[in-house]
Amino acid sequence: MKMNMFRIKSWLRMLALCAAATMTVAAQAQQTLDRPLEQTYRVIVPQPVETGERIEVIDFFWYG
């Protein structure tokens, strides 16, 4: 019984150590902005479309 309790405590310590290490790495991985939040986007001037009065949708996505 004593040996089994020692194993449980040992596993709990290891689990707590791994959780603390994971949280430390996650906290350091957060990206900081190098410019004010207002400058993180750019307003695009509306362009004329070929369809007249209809709305033309162009999707644009960028990882960067």
DSSP file (Angstrom, degrees, kcal/mol; ACC not computed):
  #  RESIDUE AA STRUCTURE BP1 BP2  ACC     N-H-->O    O-->H-N    N-H-->O    O-->H-N    TCO  KAPPA ALPHA  PHI   PSI    X-CA   Y-CA   Z-CA
    1    1 A M     >        0   0    0      0, 0.0     4,-1.9     0, 0.0     5,-0.1   0.000 360.0 360.0 360.0 -41.5    0.0    0.0    0.0
    2    2 A K  H  >  +     0   0    0      1,-0.2     4,-1.9     2,-0.2     5,-0.1   0.891 360.0  50.9 -65.9 -38.8    2.8    2.4    0.9
    3    3 A M  H  > S+     0   0    0      1,-0.2     4,-1.9     2,-0.2    -1,-0.2   0.891 108.9  51.5 -65.9 -38.9    4.6    1.7   -2.4
    4    4 A N  H  > S+     0   0    0      1,-0.2     4,-1.9     2,-0.2    -1,-0.2   0.892 109.3  49.9 -64.8 -40.4    1.5    2.4   -4.4
    5    5 A M  H  X S+     0   0    0     -4,-1.9     4,-2.3     1,-0.2    -1,-0.2   0.866 108.3  53.8 -66.2 -37.0    0.9    5.7   -2.6
    6    6 A F  H  X S+     0   0    0     -4,-1.9     4,-2.2     1,-0.2    -1,-0.2   0.895 108.2  50.0 -63.5 -40.7    4.6    6.7   -3.4
    7    7 A R  H  X S+     0   0    0     -4,-1.9     4,-2.5     2,-0.2    -2,-0.2   0.902 109.7  50.6 -64.9 -41.1    4.0    6.0   -7.1
    8    8 A I  H  X S+     0   0    0     -4,-1.9     4,-2.4     2,-0.2    -2,-0.2   0.931 111.9  46.9 -63.6 -45.5    0.9    8.1   -7.1
    9    9 A K  H  X S+     0   0    0     -4,-2.3     4,-2.2     1,-0.2    -1,-0.2   0.887 111.4  52.4 -63.0 -38.2    2.6   11.1   -5.5
   10   10 A S  H  X S+     0   0    0     -4,-2.2     4,-2.2     2,-0.2    -2,-0.2   0.918 110.6  46.8 -63.7 -43.9    5.5   10.7   -7.9
   11   11 A W  H  X S+     0   0    0     -4,-2.5     4,-2.5     1,-0.2    -2,-0.2   0.883 111.0  52.3 -65.5 -38.8    3.2   10.8  -10.9
   12   12 A L  H  X S+     0   0    0     -4,-2.4     4,-2.4     2,-0.2    -1,-0.2   0.894 109.4  49.3 -65.2 -39.7    1.4   13.8   -9.5
   13   13 A R  H  X S+     0   0    0     -4,-2.2     4,-2.4     2,-0.2    -2,-0.2   0.923 112.1  48.5 -63.4 -43.5    4.7   15.6   -9.0
   14   14 A M  H  X S+     0   0    0     -4,-2.2     4,-2.4     2,-0.2    -2,-0.2   0.902 111.5  49.7 -63.5 -41.2    5.7   14.8  -12.6
   15   15 A L  H  X S+     0   0    0     -4,-2.5     4,-2.3     2,-0.2    -1,-0.2   0.905 111.0  49.1 -63.9 -42.6    2.3   15.9  -13.9
   16   16 A A  H  X S+     0   0    0     -4,-2.4     4,-2.3     2,-0.2    -2,-0.2   0.891 111.0  50.5 -64.7 -39.6    2.6   19.2  -12.0
   17   17 A L  H  X S+     0   0    0     -4,-2.4     4,-2.3     2,-0.2    -2,-0.2   0.915 111.3  47.7 -64.4 -43.8    6.1   19.8  -13.4
   18   18 A C  H  X S+     0   0    0     -4,-2.4     4,-2.4     2,-0.2    -2,-0.2   0.895 111.7  50.4 -64.9 -40.1    5.0   19.1  -16.9
   19   19 A A  H  X S+     0   0    0     -4,-2.3     4,-2.2     2,-0.2    -2,-0.2   0.910 111.1  48.5 -64.6 -41.6    2.0   21.5  -16.6
   20   20 A A  H  X S+     0   0    0     -4,-2.3     4,-1.9     2,-0.2    -2,-0.2   0.906 112.1  48.8 -65.0 -41.4    4.2   24.2  -15.2
   21   21 A A  H  X S+     0   0    0     -4,-2.3     4,-2.2     2,-0.2    -2,-0.2   0.901 111.0  50.4 -65.1 -40.7    6.7   23.8  -18.0
   22   22 A T  H  X S+     0   0    0     -4,-2.4     4,-2.3     1,-0.2    -2,-0.2   0.910 110.9  48.3 -64.5 -42.4    4.0   23.9  -20.6
   23   23 A M  H  X S+     0   0    0     -4,-2.2     4,-2.1     2,-0.2    -1,-0.2   0.864 110.1  52.8 -66.5 -35.3    2.5   27.1  -19.2
   24   24 A T  H  X S+     0   0    0     -4,-1.9     4,-1.6     2,-0.2    -2,-0.2   0.929 111.4  45.3 -65.5 -44.7    5.9   28.7  -19.1
   25   25 A V  H  X S+     0   0    0     -4,-2.2     4,-1.2     1,-0.2    -2,-0.2   0.903 112.9  50.9 -65.6 -41.3    6.6   28.0  -22.7
   26   26 A A  H  < S+     0   0    0     -4,-2.3     4,-0.4     1,-0.2    -1,-0.2   0.876 108.7  51.6 -65.2 -37.5    3.1   29.1  -23.7
   27   27 A A  H >< S+     0   0    0     -4,-2.1     3,-0.7     1,-0.2    -1,-0.2   0.860 111.0  47.6 -68.0 -34.7    3.5   32.4  -21.9
   28   28 A Q  H 3< S+     0   0    0     -4,-1.6    -1,-0.2     1,-0.2    -2,-0.2   0.705 103.2  63.8 -77.6 -19.3    6.8   33.1  -23.6
   29   29 A A  T 3< S+     0   0    0     -4,-1.2    -1,-0.2    -3,-0.2    -2,-0.2   0.530  73.1 116.6 -84.3  -6.0    5.4   32.3  -27.1
   30   30 A Q    <   -     0   0    0     -3,-0.7     2,-0.3    -4,-0.4    -3,-0.0  -0.415  64.3-128.9 -67.7 136.0    2.9   35.2  -27.1
   31   31 A Q        -     0   0    0     -2,-0.1     2,-0.3     1,-0.0    -1,-0.1  -0.650  15.9-148.1 -87.7 138.6    3.6   37.7  -29.8
   32   32 A T        -     0   0    0     -2,-0.3     2,-0.3     2,-0.0    -1,-0.0  -0.818  20.5-114.0-104.6 148.2    3.8   41.3  -29.1
   33   33 A L        -     0   0    0     -2,-0.3     4,-0.1     1,-0.1     7,-0.0  -0.629  15.2-159.7 -80.0 134.3    2.7   44.1  -31.5
   34   34 A D  S    S+     0   0    0     -2,-0.3    -1,-0.1     2,-0.1    -2,-0.0   0.378  77.9  36.9 -93.2   3.8    5.5   46.3  -32.7
   35   35 A R  S    S-     0   0    0      1,-0.0     5,-0.1     5,-0.0    -2,-0.0  -0.956 101.7 -75.9-146.4 162.9    3.1   49.0  -33.7
   36   36 A P    >   -     0   0    0      0, 0.0     3,-1.7     0, 0.0     4,-0.1  -0.214  43.8-113.9 -60.8 153.4   -0.1   50.5  -32.3
   37   37 A L  G >  S+     0   0    0      1,-0.3     3,-1.4     2,-0.2     4,-0.1   0.800 113.9  63.8 -59.2 -31.0   -3.3   48.5  -32.8
   38   38 A E  G 3  S+     0   0    0      1,-0.3     3,-0.4     2,-0.1    -1,-0.3   0.716 100.2  53.6 -67.6 -19.9   -4.7   51.2  -35.1
   39   39 A Q  G <  S+     0   0    0     -3,-1.7    -1,-0.3     1,-0.2    -2,-0.2   0.247  80.7  91.5 -99.2  12.5   -1.9   50.6  -37.6
   40   40 A T  S <  S+     0   0    0     -3,-1.4     2,-0.3    -4,-0.1    -1,-0.2   0.481  89.4  40.2 -87.6  -0.7   -2.5   46.8  -38.0
   41   41 A Y        -     0   0    0     -3,-0.4     2,-0.4    -4,-0.1     0, 0.0  -0.927  69.9-139.7-139.8 165.8   -4.8   47.2  -40.9
   42   42 A R        -     0   0    0     -2,-0.3     2,-0.4     2,-0.0    -3,-0.0  -0.996  19.6-127.3-130.5 131.4   -5.1   49.3  -44.0
   43   43 A V        -     0   0    0     -2,-0.4     2,-0.5     1,-0.0    -2,-0.0  -0.633  23.6-146.1 -78.4 130.0   -8.4   50.7  -45.4
   44   44 A I        -     0   0    0     -2,-0.4     3,-0.1     3,-0.0    -1,-0.0  -0.850  15.1-122.8-100.7 130.3   -8.9   49.8  -49.1
   45   45 A V        -     0   0    0     -2,-0.5    -1,-0.0     1,-0.1     0, 0.0  -0.514  38.0-101.3 -69.7 133.2  -10.6   52.4  -51.3
   46   46 A P        -     0   0    0      0, 0.0    -1,-0.1     0, 0.0     0, 0.0  -0.309  39.0-146.9 -58.5 136.1  -13.7   50.9  -53.0
   47   47 A Q        -     0   0    0     -3,-0.1     2,-0.1     1,-0.1    -3,-0.0  -0.768  20.9-101.7-104.4 149.1  -13.1   49.9  -56.6
   48   48 A P        -     0   0    0      0, 0.0     2,-0.3     0, 0.0    -1,-0.1  -0.427  39.3-145.0 -66.5 144.8  -15.6   50.0  -59.4
   49   49 A V    >   -     0   0    0      3,-0.3     3,-0.8     5,-0.1     5,-0.0  -0.790  15.3-131.9-113.4 156.8  -17.1   46.6  -60.3
   50   50 A E  T 3  S+     0   0    0     -2,-0.3     3,-0.1     1,-0.2    -1,-0.1   0.682  99.2  67.9 -78.2 -18.9  -18.1   45.2  -63.7
   51   51 A T  T >  S-     0   0    0      1,-0.2     3,-0.8     3,-0.1     2,-0.7   0.381  93.9-139.0 -88.0   6.1  -21.5   44.0  -62.4
   52   52 A G  T <  S+     0   0    0     -3,-0.8    -3,-0.3     1,-0.2    -1,-0.2  -0.651  77.3   5.7  82.9-115.3  -23.0   47.5  -61.9
   53   53 A E  T 3  S+     0   0    0     -2,-0.7    -1,-0.2    -3,-0.1    -3,-0.0   0.568 107.4 100.0 -85.9 -10.0  -25.0   47.8  -58.7
   54   54 A R  S <  S-     0   0    0     -3,-0.8     2,-0.5     1,-0.1    -3,-0.1  -0.309  78.6-109.3 -75.4 160.8  -24.3   44.4  -57.4
   55   55 A I        -     0   0    0     -4,-0.1     2,-0.5    -2,-0.0    -1,-0.1  -0.774  25.7-154.0 -91.2 131.7  -21.7   43.7  -54.7
   56   56 A E        -     0   0    0     -2,-0.5     2,-0.5     2,-0.0     0, 0.0  -0.932   9.3-157.4-107.7 124.1  -18.6   41.9  -55.9
   57   57 A V        -     0   0    0     -2,-0.5     2,-0.5     2,-0.0    -2,-0.0  -0.885  11.7-178.2-108.2 127.4  -16.8   39.9  -53.1
   58   58 A I        -     0   0    0     -2,-0.5     2,-0.3     2,-0.0    -2,-0.0  -0.987  18.8-143.4-122.4 120.6  -13.1   39.0  -53.4
   59   59 A D        +     0   0    0     -2,-0.5     2,-0.4     2,-0.0    -2,-0.0  -0.632  20.9 177.6 -84.4 139.7  -11.7   36.9  -50.6
   60   60 A F        +     0   0    0     -2,-0.3     2,-0.4     2,-0.0    -2,-0.0  -0.976   3.3 170.8-142.9 127.2   -8.1   37.6  -49.4
   61   61 A F        -     0   0    0     -2,-0.4     2,-0.4     2,-0.0    -2,-0.0  -0.998   6.0-175.5-138.3 141.9   -6.3   35.9  -46.6
   62   62 A W        -     0   0    0     -2,-0.4     2,-0.9     0, 0.0    -2,-0.0  -0.986  20.6-148.7-142.8 127.8   -2.7   36.1  -45.6
   63   63 A Y              0   0    0     -2,-0.4    -2,-0.0     1,-0.2     0, 0.0  -0.838 360.0 360.0 -88.9 106.0   -0.6   34.3  -43.0
   64   64 A G              0   0    0     -2,-0.9    -1,-0.2     0, 0.0     0, 0.0   0.455 360.0 360.0-177.6 360.0    2.0   36.8  -42.0
